[in-house]
Amino acid sequence: MTGVQKTFDSPDEPLHALLQHIDEGMTQLPDFQRGWVWDDERIRGLLASVSLSYPIGAVLMLQVGGADVRFKPRLIEGVVLEQPPLPERLVLDGQQRLTSLYQALFSRRPVGTRDARGNPIKRWYYLDIVKALDPHVDRVDAIVGVPEDRVLRSFRGEVIADYSTTERECAAELLPLQHIWDTSALLSWMMTYLQVEPQRMAERLARWNRLVEEVIQRFQHYQVPLIILRKETPKDAVCQVFERVNTGAVALTVFELLTATYAIDDLRLREDWAAREKHLKHHRVLGSVESPDFLQVVTLLATWDRRRSALRAGARPEEAPPIGCKRKEILRLSVGEYRAWAEPAMTGFERAARFLQEQCIFTARDVPYRAQLLPLAAALALLGERAEREEARRKLARWFWCGVFGDLYGAGIEGRVARDLPELLAWIEENGPEPSTIAEAQFAPARLLGLRRRSGAAYKGVQALLLRAGAPDLLTGAPIDAQTYYLDRIDLRHLFPQAWCRANGVDPLRCDSVVNRTPLSAATARLIGARPPSAYLPALQKRAGLAERALDERLRSHLVDPDLLRADNFAVFFAVRTRALLAAIEQAMGKPLIYDALVPPPETPAEYEDEEGDAA
């Protein structure tokens, strides 16, 4: 056991000493801690627990001065110091309890809290002596909060009670809890309390002595258990411990942690990201990019640079730092690295936006996998103008569609991201082997039938492939680009309307499948309505002023057989279009699909003779 090094201490500390430490600024908060939020009821409950010597839970702290952990500190709310000192400890868990106790017992100012409806209020806290000594009264009812002016009023503004002087407090037997550790103030208040009713002095003295023994001394001798992480504790361990024990039950983001860390070096990460976010969201396709995504790309670039530098210095590949963007690696991102790679990351995202538009993905909701933007943006940042070459664009597109239809960016993606970046660069720049995302990607043809939800990645992928093939709107004939996509409200809409499918006994799974959908404008959808193709196609021709042959060409660009559509032959239409869409997916992935995996086997028109009869 001699080799085991203890990473924390667990002493008990008197509550008075703990609050004194806070008042002097020697115990502070790390800047990532959220604001104080406890309401009046919870504060009274906490004070009642202390008055009964009930446990209120341990407080987790971190020693300041470690080389790896440098959080910007801030004073606990209510502490006022002109020149705050460097703290000795930072509170990781227990902020709400300590802030409540400090403000109610130590600050000499009214407590800024909230009432039951969430409205801001200010309160002084008192101990009702009579109730506190009555064993039949719940102690929380003996803790009284009064307004800032110490006057209670009715809803009409009429004065109900006035505790604005010491004499009035004593007459009402309400002891200000802020006198608990102030010996002089407590003695002075006691003298007034005994003398306010001279004829009852003996009775009041006996009551006071009981109060001191049963309540006041419990405050004065109260011990708070502490868990103090030693300053040698690494940052990622501090963050992990914080999240596991924090009683607020609110996840702490890596962005908040870096914000607190970088503030030490005068980098205001929150403001920096706000400006970058505004710029990125000029591209609608990047509308869902968030601060963790950006930090992951910056970390990918920084770790790629670390590894490259180590390899150039002669390190063996297995010894060089790895490329990655997991939480632990983000937390190790230095201020210098962030400053060096934040702008290249911005450039990478902007180039990714252009790439997505080339693939006919125009909005953030149409991006199949947001996570796939991470290696894409990082690769485009490092490739620079080399990514504009035709061969590079072709390879990037193939990798992208393999990730989409291979369902490889749905979960647990950090490892794939870390592999994809160097593999993509080697494939494009050095003609190396295909990335593992391409090698591992498979799309079982049977999946096509199940693509019915707009949120599905492959569903979004089919829409983009149809647009990329040049499918125009059937009514206007206008090519669907970024502008018309927004203006015409393009979406995947039914070719055989749902109402018609229900009336003709078509399986809802087939009716709502992506096979029975194609990109159409809102105006075209209104014209189609609930009519079968045999009825709405002539109406389309007439409205657009088209010959039948011209409309047929538009339908073929949507991978639709016009004759089958005009004949209302849903079964054969579905089988033929299924094969056409699978061929488009196969072409995008640049690899053959595994048709042996199709269950049931590929449909043929002969299998739908009964349904064809129903449809007719």
VOLOVEX-11999 format. One line per 8 residues: their letters; for each residue x, y, z of C-alpha. Coordinates in pm, 1 decimal. Each point is the difference from the previous one (the first is absolute). Layout:
REM VOLOVEX-11999
A) X Y Z | ...
END
This chain:
REM VOLOVEX-11999
MTGVQKTF) 0.0 0.0 0.0 | 298.5 234.8 22.9 | -29.3 82.0 -371.0 | -359.8 127.6 30.3 | -14.5 379.2 2.0 | -301.2 166.1 163.1 | -157.4 265.4 -221.0 | -235.0 162.2 252.8
DSPDEPLH) -46.7 89.7 366.9 | -327.2 -23.4 194.0 | 9.5 221.9 310.6 | -291.2 154.0 191.4 | 5.0 377.5 26.2 | -199.2 226.6 233.0 | -274.8 178.1 -189.6 | 113.0 332.6 145.6
ALLQHIDE) 355.4 -48.7 -128.3 | -129.5 -106.7 -339.8 | -219.5 309.9 -34.6 | 281.5 222.9 128.6 | 224.8 -145.6 -270.4 | -264.2 85.5 -259.4 | -38.0 352.9 137.9 | 375.3 58.6 -33.4
GMTQLPDF) 3.0 -129.0 -358.2 | 224.8 -295.5 80.4 | -274.4 -240.4 -110.6 | -150.9 88.8 -337.0 | -177.6 -161.1 -296.0 | 144.7 -106.0 -334.3 | -145.6 225.2 -268.7 | -182.7 -289.1 -169.1
QRGWVWDD) -234.6 -39.4 297.3 | -351.5 115.6 -75.6 | -178.3 271.9 195.0 | -157.8 -38.0 340.5 | -365.8 -102.3 -33.6 | -143.3 -115.0 334.7 | -339.2 136.3 103.4 | -127.2 113.5 338.3
ERIRGLLA) -151.0 -334.8 94.9 | 320.8 -195.3 -64.6 | 207.0 255.3 192.9 | -230.6 -29.1 302.9 | 21.2 -378.3 -21.9 | 380.3 13.9 -5.7 | 15.1 234.4 301.0 | -241.2 -226.4 188.2
SVSLSYPI) 227.1 -302.0 -66.0 | 306.0 180.0 134.6 | -194.2 116.4 309.2 | -76.2 -366.4 76.7 | 355.4 -122.6 -77.9 | -137.7 -202.9 -289.1 | 244.8 -85.2 -280.7 | -17.4 219.8 -309.8
GAVLMLQV) 242.3 -202.8 -212.4 | 369.8 22.5 -74.5 | 155.6 287.1 -192.4 | 244.6 -78.3 -280.4 | 293.5 236.6 -46.6 | 316.3 22.3 -205.1 | 332.7 133.1 123.4 | 128.6 282.7 -215.4
GGADVRFK) 351.2 -1.8 -142.7 | 17.9 -311.5 -214.6 | 190.5 23.3 -326.7 | -269.7 -177.6 -199.9 | -311.2 169.8 142.5 | -21.6 377.2 -37.4 | -359.5 116.9 26.2 | -90.6 364.8 20.2
PRLIEGVV) -150.1 58.3 348.0 | -290.0 220.6 102.8 | -133.6 99.1 339.5 | -297.9 -178.9 147.3 | -311.5 207.7 -54.3 | -43.4 253.9 278.3 | 370.3 40.4 78.2 | 120.5 356.6 -60.0
LEQPPLPE) 376.2 62.5 -19.6 | 170.0 286.9 -181.5 | 305.4 -209.7 -83.7 | -79.6 -370.8 25.8 | 303.6 -210.6 88.9 | 106.2 -312.9 -181.0 | -206.0 -274.2 163.9 | 139.3 -304.2 174.4
RLVLDGQQ) -298.2 -219.4 -90.4 | -273.0 -18.2 -261.9 | -346.2 -142.5 72.7 | -91.6 -273.6 -248.4 | -312.7 -127.8 173.0 | -193.4 174.5 275.2 | -30.1 346.3 -154.2 | -374.0 31.5 66.3
RLTSLYQA) 28.6 -106.7 364.0 | 303.8 215.1 78.3 | -139.5 306.7 -175.7 | -329.3 -34.3 186.5 | 173.3 -38.7 337.3 | 244.2 281.7 -66.8 | -266.4 249.3 -102.5 | -244.6 -94.7 274.9
LFSRRPVG) 249.7 -23.9 288.6 | 308.3 200.9 -86.5 | -36.1 268.0 -267.3 | -173.8 280.7 196.2 | -218.1 60.0 -305.5 | -348.3 -122.5 -86.6 | -6.7 -323.8 -195.8 | -99.0 35.6 -365.7
TRDARGNP) -217.0 -303.0 -72.0 | -336.3 -93.4 -158.9 | -347.3 -71.3 126.1 | -209.2 -308.7 -81.2 | -104.3 155.2 -332.8 | 357.0 73.1 -103.4 | -20.7 374.6 58.8 | 317.5 167.8 130.5
IKRWYYLD) -19.3 104.4 365.2 | 238.7 107.6 276.5 | -20.9 -153.9 344.7 | 150.0 22.7 346.7 | -17.0 -327.5 191.2 | -107.1 -26.8 362.2 | -45.6 -273.5 256.2 | -339.5 -1.9 172.1
IVKALDPH) 111.9 -79.3 355.1 | -333.4 -128.0 126.9 | -52.8 -233.4 -294.9 | 362.8 -118.3 3.5 | -40.2 -118.5 360.3 | -336.9 -167.0 -56.2 | 60.8 -372.7 -68.3 | -334.0 -23.5 -183.0
VDRVDAIV) 91.3 262.8 -262.2 | 187.6 -94.7 -315.6 | 330.7 183.0 18.0 | -35.6 138.5 -351.0 | -304.3 193.3 125.7 | 226.4 167.5 255.6 | 217.6 146.6 -276.3 | -161.1 324.0 -113.1
GVPEDRVL) 85.0 209.1 -302.4 | -102.3 367.6 1.9 | 29.3 267.3 -271.8 | 298.1 228.6 -44.7 | -161.2 282.6 201.5 | -97.7 -254.3 269.1 | -367.4 91.2 -28.9 | -273.0 -253.6 -86.4
RSFRGEVI) -291.7 133.6 -203.9 | -327.9 -134.2 -130.7 | -73.8 -13.1 -370.5 | -167.0 343.4 45.1 | 320.7 143.1 143.1 | -126.1 12.0 359.8 | 268.2 -58.3 266.0 | -44.8 -334.8 171.9
ADYSTTER) 323.5 -10.8 204.6 | 301.7 224.1 38.7 | 341.8 -135.9 102.2 | 203.0 302.1 -111.0 | 158.2 64.7 343.4 | 173.6 -223.6 253.1 | -272.4 71.4 253.7 | -270.2 -117.1 -239.7
ECAAELLP) 200.2 -313.9 -86.8 | 37.3 -79.5 368.8 | -365.7 67.0 72.9 | -93.7 -248.8 -272.2 | 272.9 -241.2 120.1 | 158.7 -16.3 -344.9 | 379.4 -40.5 15.8 | 192.6 120.7 -311.0
LQHIWDTS) 203.5 -299.2 -113.0 | 281.0 227.6 -115.2 | 84.4 57.2 368.8 | 81.3 -368.8 57.1 | 382.3 39.3 -23.7 | 22.4 370.0 87.9 | 59.0 -20.3 375.0 | -39.9 371.5 62.7
ALLSWMMT) -319.0 32.7 -204.5 | -145.7 -317.1 151.4 | 69.8 120.4 356.9 | -149.9 341.9 -69.6 | -311.2 -156.9 -151.8 | -34.5 -234.3 297.9 | 10.3 291.1 246.9 | -275.8 177.8 -189.4
YLQVEPQR) -197.4 -324.8 -19.2 | 14.4 -44.3 379.0 | -88.1 361.5 76.4 | -276.9 60.9 -252.8 | -246.7 -149.0 252.3 | 155.3 54.1 347.4 | -283.9 -181.5 175.8 | 78.5 -317.9 -200.7
MAERLARW) 379.9 18.8 16.5 | 43.1 -324.6 190.6 | -222.6 -186.4 -241.7 | 186.6 144.1 -296.6 | 339.7 -79.7 149.9 | -97.7 -364.5 43.3 | -124.5 -8.3 -356.8 | 320.8 162.1 -124.0
NRLVEEVI) 216.8 -252.6 179.5 | -198.2 -282.8 -159.3 | 37.7 168.7 -338.7 | 376.2 24.0 37.4 | 32.2 -364.0 99.0 | -250.1 -149.7 -244.3 | 41.5 219.1 -307.4 | 266.4 270.8 0.1
QRFQHYQV) 282.8 -232.4 100.9 | -101.6 -241.7 -272.8 | 59.4 276.5 -253.5 | 324.4 106.9 165.3 | 143.8 -353.0 22.3 | -129.3 -134.5 -330.2 | 258.4 -195.9 -203.7 | -10.2 -34.9 -378.2
PLIILRKE) 163.9 -308.1 -157.3 | 232.8 97.4 -284.4 | 154.3 -198.1 -283.3 | 303.0 193.6 -122.0 | 158.2 -107.9 -326.7 | 370.2 63.6 14.2 | 152.3 245.8 -244.8 | 183.2 -281.7 -179.4
TPKDAVCQ) -332.6 -140.3 -127.9 | -7.1 19.9 -384.7 | -264.5 211.7 -169.9 | -191.8 -283.3 -162.5 | -26.9 -176.7 337.8 | -124.1 320.3 164.4 | -268.3 38.6 -264.7 | -105.3 -363.6 24.5
VFERVNTG) -28.0 17.4 378.7 | -192.3 327.0 -23.9 | -261.6 -144.9 -233.1 | -47.5 -319.0 200.0 | -54.3 165.1 337.5 | -150.4 336.2 -92.1 | -336.6 23.8 172.4 | -136.5 241.9 -258.2
AVALTVFE) -37.9 -294.1 -242.1 | 78.6 230.6 -293.5 | 263.1 -128.2 -238.4 | 310.4 216.1 -19.5 | 106.3 52.5 -359.0 | 355.9 -10.2 -119.4 | -60.8 346.2 -144.5 | -70.2 140.4 348.2
LLTATYAI) 312.8 -163.6 138.0 | 221.4 143.7 -271.5 | -167.6 338.0 41.8 | 110.4 4.3 364.0 | 348.0 -128.0 -86.3 | 66.9 238.6 -287.9 | -118.9 301.8 199.1 | 324.2 -24.5 197.9
DDLRLRED) 184.5 88.3 -321.7 | -248.0 274.6 -99.7 | -166.5 -204.3 -272.9 | -374.2 52.9 31.9 | -118.0 -320.7 -159.3 | -369.7 74.5 32.6 | 32.3 329.3 -187.5 | 236.9 -152.1 -253.2
WAAREKHL) -244.6 -281.5 -78.1 | -298.5 237.6 -17.2 | 171.0 192.8 -280.1 | 103.2 -316.6 -182.9 | -345.0 -156.4 38.1 | -165.2 306.1 -152.1 | 235.1 -20.0 -297.2 | -45.9 -374.1 -52.0
KHHRVLGS) -377.4 22.5 10.7 | 0.2 225.8 -303.1 | 15.7 -342.8 -167.2 | -339.9 -158.6 59.2 | 144.5 -345.7 -34.3 | 218.0 68.4 307.8 | -290.9 118.5 213.1 | 27.7 -291.1 243.6
VESPDFLQ) 375.9 30.9 64.8 | 56.8 57.8 370.8 | 296.0 94.0 215.9 | 98.0 -363.8 80.3 | 12.7 -74.9 -374.8 | 230.8 292.2 -57.3 | 225.2 -96.5 290.6 | 19.5 -355.5 -131.6
VVTLLATW) 121.1 119.5 -340.4 | 255.4 232.0 161.6 | 116.8 -295.0 211.9 | 22.0 -227.9 -304.1 | 225.2 253.5 -170.7 | 212.8 58.6 308.4 | 50.3 -371.0 71.9 | 76.1 -61.5 -369.0
DRRRSALR) 270.2 267.8 27.3 | 138.5 -150.9 321.2 | 27.5 -342.3 -162.7 | 153.5 137.2 -320.3 | 261.7 192.7 201.0 | 87.4 -306.6 206.1 | 38.5 -217.9 -310.6 | 217.7 259.2 -169.1
AGARPEEA) 215.5 7.6 313.8 | 62.1 -372.6 -37.3 | -263.7 -151.0 227.8 | -129.1 -342.8 -95.4 | -366.6 -4.8 -107.1 | -104.6 -200.0 306.1 | 172.4 254.4 226.4 | -127.1 319.2 -164.7
PPIGCKRK) -299.7 179.4 156.1 | -329.8 -124.3 -145.0 | -245.9 202.5 -204.1 | -333.6 40.0 173.2 | -281.0 222.1 119.4 | -136.0 -172.5 308.5 | -82.7 200.0 309.4 | 331.1 -80.3 163.5
EILRLSVG) 190.9 125.8 -303.6 | -208.2 317.3 -24.9 | 75.0 81.5 363.9 | 372.0 -22.8 -79.2 | -31.2 255.6 -279.2 | 227.4 287.6 97.5 | -83.8 364.3 -56.0 | 284.1 20.1 -251.1
EYRAWAEP) -135.8 -294.0 -196.2 | -349.5 145.9 -1.1 | 129.2 331.8 -130.5 | 206.0 -177.0 -265.8 | -275.5 -227.5 -132.3 | -328.7 182.5 57.1 | 22.1 193.9 -325.4 | 95.4 -303.8 -211.6
AMTGFERA) -297.5 -179.9 157.5 | -226.0 286.3 -110.3 | 135.8 -30.4 -352.5 | -58.8 -374.9 8.7 | -364.3 43.7 100.2 | -57.6 256.6 -273.3 | 150.1 -233.3 -258.9 | -214.6 -280.8 140.0
ARFLQEQC) -307.3 219.5 -57.4 | 93.8 42.1 -365.0 | 64.0 -373.7 -33.1 | -342.2 -81.5 145.2 | -170.2 238.5 -239.3 | 179.0 -172.5 -286.8 | -158.9 -321.7 126.4 | -338.4 181.0 -4.4
IFTARDVP) -29.4 17.5 378.2 | -125.0 351.4 70.2 | -123.0 20.1 359.0 | 121.1 -116.4 339.7 | -298.7 -233.1 35.9 | 100.7 -175.4 -323.3 | 354.3 -83.1 117.1 | -5.3 -379.6 45.8
YRAQLLPL) 251.8 -10.8 285.9 | 119.8 316.6 170.4 | 287.5 -202.2 146.5 | 134.1 -68.0 -349.2 | 66.5 372.5 -33.6 | 284.8 -35.5 250.1 | 249.3 -198.8 -211.1 | -132.1 169.1 -315.7
AAALALLG) 70.0 351.5 131.2 | 337.6 -103.5 144.0 | 106.8 -168.6 -325.1 | -109.4 298.2 -210.7 | 189.2 235.5 233.1 | 321.3 -199.0 -43.7 | -39.5 -68.7 -372.0 | -57.5 364.3 -84.7
ERAEREEA) -12.1 67.2 -374.2 | 103.2 -359.5 -69.3 | -356.5 -97.0 90.2 | -122.8 187.9 -309.1 | 155.3 -251.7 -239.0 | -245.8 -224.8 -178.8 | 149.9 -322.7 131.2 | -5.8 131.0 357.2
RRKLARWF) -366.3 107.0 -29.9 | -93.5 -339.0 -140.1 | 172.2 -184.7 284.0 | -150.5 225.3 266.5 | -348.0 -55.8 -145.8 | 43.7 -376.2 -4.9 | 122.1 -3.2 360.8 | -290.9 223.7 100.7
WCGVFGDL) -268.7 -219.1 -158.3 | 152.9 -317.5 138.8 | -26.0 154.5 346.9 | -363.0 97.3 -62.0 | -133.2 -321.4 -150.4 | 230.6 -220.3 204.3 | -157.3 144.4 316.3 | 348.2 50.3 143.0
YGAGIEGR) -47.0 333.6 176.6 | -302.3 -80.0 210.9 | 164.8 -62.3 340.4 | 339.6 -38.9 166.0 | 163.2 201.8 -273.7 | 313.1 140.7 169.8 | 214.1 -296.6 -99.4 | -122.4 9.6 -359.7
VARDLPEL) 61.4 373.7 -21.5 | 355.8 -47.7 124.1 | 61.3 -270.9 -263.3 | -173.7 173.9 -287.1 | 204.8 319.2 9.1 | 347.2 -151.7 -57.9 | -140.6 -268.9 -230.9 | -175.6 258.2 -215.4
LAWIEENG) 312.4 214.6 -22.5 | 218.5 -296.8 -92.2 | -251.8 -123.2 -258.8 | -36.3 338.1 -166.2 | 354.9 133.3 24.2 | 207.7 -317.1 -22.5 | -235.9 -234.0 -185.5 | -1.0 -222.8 306.8
PEPSTIAE) -254.3 -271.3 78.3 | -368.9 76.9 15.7 | -117.8 125.8 340.3 | -153.0 -259.3 228.2 | -334.8 179.9 -26.4 | -12.2 -94.8 -368.2 | 124.1 -353.3 60.2 | -250.7 -64.8 280.1
AQFAPARL) -302.6 168.9 -155.1 | -288.8 -225.8 -100.8 | -354.4 82.8 -98.4 | -241.7 -291.7 6.6 | -257.2 57.2 -277.6 | -280.0 -109.6 233.9 | 60.4 318.7 200.3 | -148.1 212.0 -277.9
LGLRRRSG) -352.4 -114.6 86.1 | 45.6 116.7 358.8 | 111.2 354.3 -86.0 | -309.4 194.5 101.7 | 114.1 251.9 261.4 | 133.3 339.3 -97.1 | 249.5 -16.7 288.2 | 170.1 -308.8 -142.6
AAYKGVQA) 345.5 51.6 -150.5 | -53.9 -230.7 -299.2 | -341.0 160.6 -64.3 | 172.5 339.9 -21.9 | 266.0 -159.9 -216.2 | -254.5 -123.7 -256.8 | -148.3 349.0 -25.3 | 342.2 149.0 -64.8
LLLRAGAP) 83.3 -261.6 -264.4 | -321.1 79.0 -187.3 | 77.3 370.9 9.2 | 359.7 -65.5 -97.1 | -122.6 -192.3 -305.8 | -167.5 320.7 -119.2 | -363.1 -80.8 78.6 | -201.2 321.5 -60.7
DLLTGAPI) -334.8 86.9 151.7 | -271.2 -172.9 -204.6 | -216.7 312.8 -26.2 | 250.8 280.7 -59.0 | 279.3 -202.5 -155.7 | 246.2 222.1 188.1 | 321.6 -170.9 114.0 | -3.4 -42.5 376.1
DAQTYYLD) 294.0 193.3 137.7 | 66.4 176.2 330.4 | -225.7 291.8 -90.4 | -299.7 -186.1 -140.4 | 23.9 -254.8 280.7 | -92.1 272.2 251.2 | -234.3 208.5 -213.2 | -204.9 -293.1 -134.2
RIDLRHLF) -0.5 -194.4 328.4 | 141.0 -314.5 -153.6 | -52.5 -322.5 192.2 | -31.9 -372.1 -68.3 | -368.7 -46.3 -79.1 | -214.7 -297.1 -104.3 | -32.4 -94.8 -365.7 | -294.9 -226.6 81.4
PQAWCRAN) -190.7 204.5 263.1 | -68.4 -155.9 339.2 | -377.2 27.9 -37.9 | 12.0 -185.8 -331.0 | 226.8 -266.6 150.6 | -240.0 -58.1 290.1 | -296.1 -22.5 -233.6 | 179.6 -254.1 -219.5
GVDPLRCD) 137.3 -225.6 273.0 | 365.8 93.2 -40.4 | 218.7 -102.3 292.8 | 68.7 318.7 204.6 | 366.5 -100.9 24.9 | 29.5 20.5 -377.2 | -221.6 305.1 -29.3 | 215.9 204.7 239.4
SVVNRTPL) 333.2 -143.9 -112.2 | 252.2 232.0 -161.8 | -56.1 -209.6 -313.7 | -342.5 165.1 -34.6 | 135.6 350.1 59.6 | 186.4 254.4 -206.3 | 108.8 365.2 39.9 | -297.0 221.9 -83.9
SAATARLI) -99.3 357.6 72.8 | -290.1 92.0 225.4 | -188.4 128.5 -306.2 | 40.4 -332.6 -179.5 | -117.3 -187.2 309.8 | -313.8 214.0 17.1 | -78.7 -74.7 -363.3 | 46.3 -374.5 55.9
GARPPSAY) -224.9 -4.7 305.8 | -149.6 -344.6 57.4 | -38.6 -87.4 -366.9 | 168.6 -299.2 -166.8 | 278.9 63.3 -251.1 | -234.1 -70.4 -293.5 | -203.8 304.1 110.9 | 263.8 245.4 117.5
LPALQKRA) 255.7 -47.7 -279.5 | -232.1 142.9 -269.6 | -73.1 291.4 235.4 | 374.5 57.5 39.7 | 46.1 -2.2 -374.9 | -278.1 250.0 -48.8 | 113.0 234.4 279.8 | 362.7 -5.3 -120.0
GLAERALD) -91.4 15.7 -368.5 | 204.0 -311.1 -73.1 | -17.7 -277.6 -254.0 | -32.0 -346.2 146.7 | 349.0 -86.1 -121.3 | 152.9 296.4 183.8 | -169.0 -94.4 326.7 | 117.7 -358.5 -45.8
ERLRSHLV) 358.1 125.0 -19.1 | -44.3 181.7 327.3 | -136.0 -318.3 157.3 | 291.6 -206.0 -124.1 | 242.0 245.1 163.6 | -173.2 -96.4 328.6 | 76.8 -366.1 -78.4 | -369.8 -59.7 -70.5
DPDLLRAD) -139.1 -205.9 -288.1 | -271.4 231.6 -143.7 | -201.1 -282.6 -157.4 | -33.4 -184.4 331.1 | -94.6 321.3 176.4 | -265.0 93.3 -260.0 | -146.3 -350.7 26.2 | -36.7 36.2 381.8
NFAVFFAV) 199.1 -324.0 18.9 | 133.8 38.7 352.6 | 145.1 -350.4 37.3 | 211.7 0.2 -312.9 | 86.7 368.0 44.9 | 128.1 -80.3 350.1 | 214.0 -292.7 -116.7 | 152.7 189.6 -291.8
RTRALLAA) 73.2 314.3 198.7 | 150.8 -204.3 281.5 | 258.2 -134.6 -244.2 | 66.3 348.7 -139.9 | 60.8 147.4 346.8 | 224.2 -290.6 98.4 | 204.9 58.3 -314.9 | 37.8 367.5 94.8
IEQAMGKP) 114.8 -95.3 351.2 | 242.8 -253.2 -142.9 | 145.3 263.3 -231.2 | 37.6 255.1 281.5 | 176.6 -250.2 225.8 | 220.4 -120.0 -284.3 | -43.5 -363.5 98.4 | -252.1 -273.7 -77.2
LIYDALVP) -282.1 -66.6 241.1 | -32.3 -344.4 153.1 | -323.1 -123.5 -149.0 | 34.8 -336.1 177.0 | -96.0 185.1 316.8 | -337.0 104.9 -141.7 | -285.8 -150.0 199.2 | -240.4 -55.1 -168.1
PPETPAEY) 180.9 -34.3 -335.4 | -28.0 276.9 -260.0 | -358.7 59.0 -99.1 | -115.6 -65.6 -355.6 | -316.1 117.2 -170.8 | -131.0 -358.5 -8.8 | -16.1 -4.6 379.1 | -254.9 281.2 -2.5
EDEEGDAA) -264.0 -131.1 -241.3 | -272.5 7.9 267.0 | 92.5 350.3 116.2 | 10.4 117.2 -361.0 | -353.3 -122.6 -42.5 | -105.9 187.8 316.4 | 173.9 314.5 -120.2 | -177.4 -7.9 -331.7
END
